[in-house]
Amino acid sequence: MILAVTIWLITIVSTVLMVGKYWWFPEVASAHGGDLDRQFMLTLVVTGVVFILAQVGLGYAVARYRDGAGKVANYTHGSEKLEVIWTVATTVVFFAMVIPGQSIWADLYLAETPEDALRIEVTGQQFAWNIRYPGPDGEFGRLAPDLIDDEGGNPLGLDLSDTAAQDDLVLPIMAIPLGKPIELLLRSKDVTHAFSVRELRVKQDLVPGLLIPIQFTATRTGRFEIACAELCGLQHYNMRSFLEVLSEADFAQWLKDQAEE
């Protein structure tokens, strides 16, 4: 009986913590974030109801069929009808939740990139972020692996013999303009990393050998942490940077200042 009561207490505490939204998401700062939060809430409500019913049933089974004098266990084959019902119900609920979420995923990964989007390349390495802007010409310069020199200030291997590479900016921090479509081109230099900005509701693995595009639009100004959300080595905790969402004018000035430095 103690075990049954413990199960019910854990269920009650877990439910209160989730309904009360303790340690909840920070305020959203991207155009797709509201839809993603609503999808998350729908999933949480559905799975939460299932969780509560399952744990209440488990506690009841523990209490009802606990060992006692004169009690004998009986074997049952179960009910094929019930198995079919809950399997079909689970399938229907699953697709009912997944299908709306596909449109959000498609907007991030499959939607056509707007012509006026700002393209920024993000390369993760142990244990730093390299943020590359294309410069006034709007083109990224050529990279050459044999030119990579971390100590010499060329962590990406920019080939400066390429005219397009001469005005590229490689920075440890990122800034973007408010309300402008952004396309990030995500790369990894060594192992798997994960680019994560909670307020933007953006989290994407960086896989060695792949160029992974993702797009979003920031909806409020602020300074947000860029974290690596994939364990990538002993100094994983040090792999962090910051993203600033600025007005168009402030972003233009920031970009100019970075180029001059």
Beta strands, then each sheet from edge to edge (+ up, - down):
strand 1: 118-125
strand 2: 128-133
strand 3: 169-171
strand 4: 174-177
strand 5: 181-188
strand 6: 193-197
strand 7: 202-206
strand 8: 212-217
strand 9: 222-228
strand 10: 240-246
sheet 1: 3+ 2- 1+ 5+ 8-
sheet 2: 4+ 10+ 9- 6+ 7-
end
